[in-house]
Amino acid sequence: MGPITYPVIMTHINISEKEGEVIAVQTPLQGVYYKILKVNADSRGYFMEVLRDDWDVLDKMEQVSVSITMPGVIKAFHVHEEQDEILHILDGMARLVLYDLRQNSSTKGKLFEKVIGRDVGKEFIFIPRGVAHAYQVLGTEPLRSLYVANKVYNKDKPDQKSIPYDDPTIGFDWTIKS
């Protein structure tokens, strides 16, 4: 059995390359990108590095968390003031929506939508502080997500502001279109 390949939709994005290997894909939002991960696969399964310290993605890694979300659930928008994070989907599929709230960003007020998950591509997405993010679980399987953050969660002083999924300022239509 040969290597397994995963399709990736690359519309309106720039690709950075090094020695013929895709490193990062820049989204339309300033400073938001995803890295297509290298999958080493054979008939026995596969091995994939999700994040390495020498990739210089986060200034530091302080917390790793796993989340399970049931099919059809919309996790409302939230934004961090001090925390950057990496999101990697372990299993399932979702529609990820990002909205730039950063005051000094050239893409302030812009949206970016991407389908992420096991059946779409092996990647992680870098979400910088000031970018609101939400997702909707697609399909019939739960979504299993891995988060890596540069700041430990503090329940007494959380660095998180919740925003309703149907916030009129963001104005995202969560209807699934066929």
MOWO-V396067 format. One record per helix or strand of 2 or more residues. SS is the DSSP state (alpha for helix, beta for strand). FROM is the first residue (numbers start at 1). LEN is the number of residues. If there is no record, write none. Layout:
ss->SS from->FROM len->LEN
ss->SS from->FROM len->LEN
This chain:
ss->beta from->14 len->5
ss->beta from->21 len->6
ss->beta from->33 len->4
ss->beta from->39 len->4
ss->beta from->45 len->4
ss->alpha from->53 len->3
ss->beta from->63 len->7
ss->beta from->74 len->6
ss->beta from->85 len->7
ss->beta from->93 len->8
ss->beta from->111 len->7
ss->beta from->123 len->5
ss->beta from->131 len->8
ss->beta from->143 len->7
ss->beta from->161 len->3
